[in-house]
Amino acid sequence: MRALIFALTLVACSGGHDSRPSTAPEPSRAPIALTYLGVAGWQLDAGPTTILVDPYFSRPDLDGPVVPDPAAIAAHAPGRADAIVIGHSHVDHVLDAPAVAAATGAQLIGSESTARLARASGLPDSKIVAVHGRERIAGDGWSVQVVPSLHSKIGEQHLGGEIAAEPQLPMRFADYAEGGTFAYLVEVAGRRVLFLGTANFIESEVAGLRPDIAVIATGLREKVDDYTCRLMRALGQPPLVYTNHFDDWQAPPVDEPADDDLQAFVAEVKRCAPATRVVIPRHFERMEVP
Ligand SMILES: [Zn+2]
């Protein structure tokens, strides 16, 4: 299996924020495709490489024990993937990840809480990469930089905490503790794609990342001081932005016209980064980036 053949390497970032290895030749730019999976979920395809971010298809009833929906996962997960990165271990980011990893053969990359859930779900240790921030994980033709980040300001009762060391599944909604929050910079096909899955960030950690594409959570950003402009400045005004984590995470995915909040986000970007193009994705629509 491809995922087994390509050994992953886990190396610490050597300071600074430009993670391009100085000895490696710059890979030439090739087309990629992005598909919005709903909530904060994304599929990035680049030639033979597939990276998934927070894939969450189940949208289960959140009263009582919460279980993934195998039919929803089978309907939407790709046949194979190289890696799955998880921003934090709230249910709407992590619930389906172990099952999607098992179905696709992907390595599952996330916090210790995410790793605990993966182990309890039966994913073998060889497929789990627990990270703590600032690691760089490289596969064949791709890499992922783990960017320390912050959760959106949803209220203290939902923030912090860890999933139990040996969780008993199924867990309840409240057992899916945040477990720390990461953003991820994926480098593949000569591109740098930043995924920010919840609306907050640490300015010093994202400054200088200079992604070509930034996938940016918008919900509750009004609680973060000058979120959009500060982020656009820190990232060096990326040419292309996709909105993220803006749909109703408790309901089945439905494409609706951009609401006032999304339109306001587009206007904020236009004001702070006039050359940046903002795309509001539709669920499961493959968007080619030539
Ligand atoms: Zn969350």
Residues whose N, C-alpha, C, O or C-beta is under 5 A from the ligand:
A	BS01	ZN	H90
